[in-house]
Amino acid sequence: MTRWPAVLLGALASLLVLGGPEARAAINWTYEWTATSDFIVSDNGQSKIQLTPQPLTWGANSSDIVAVHMNVLSTASDDAPDKFTHQNYSLTMKLTDVLSGAFKLLTFTGFLDGTVSAHTATTTNSFNSPTSYSNIPLGNNVYSVVIGPYTGPGPQGGLTGAIGGHVTAQALEPSTLALAAVGFSCTGLAWLRKRRAFAVRA
């Protein structure tokens, strides 16, 4: 009876596993954000927009996320609001693949323009490049992250603003892994044949 080499049996086992329900399991990841400063300050330094980065949060597959929450702190007169002119900020996201523990730090920057007072808030946001990171390999998965949209905060004590984002997570294609397994098996078979041929000549 012909004996199947162990490497070939291993490849067949891999194909069976890749074709099973485990291949469709959820891709779990975590994310958390930090900011280089807790505040974006107005031109005259009297008013602020407070930044509260999203703490460690669990995610799965592809999902919208929140990067930072934003609140206005101002006592400026409504007749003479404080201005924000190209006031910069920097945010860093730590994206972690749960199964492997592999992680990547991604930095996004931008700036705010607008005016705020005790009872008014009108701001616009501009993101600097890059606004996205693609094809990030972590463990057996590939991730992409994009920053945005921006929702401006309301007056002090009112609506909380936010900067959002989106994470796309994809597992490596089973067909790709299967081809790799078969390729490894073929290499192993070739090595076994050469070894046997050498043994016969000896």
Secondary structure, DSSP 8 states (H G I E B T S, - for coil): -----HHHHHHHHHHHHHTSGGGG---EEEEEEEES-SEEE-TTSS-EEEEEE--SEEEESSEEEEEEEEEEE----TTS-EEEEEEEEEEEEEEEETTT--EEEEEEEEEEEEEE-SS-EEEEEEE-S--EEEEEEETTEEEEEEEEEEE---STTS--EEEEEEEEEEE--HHHHHHHHHHHHHHHHHHHHHHHHHHHH-
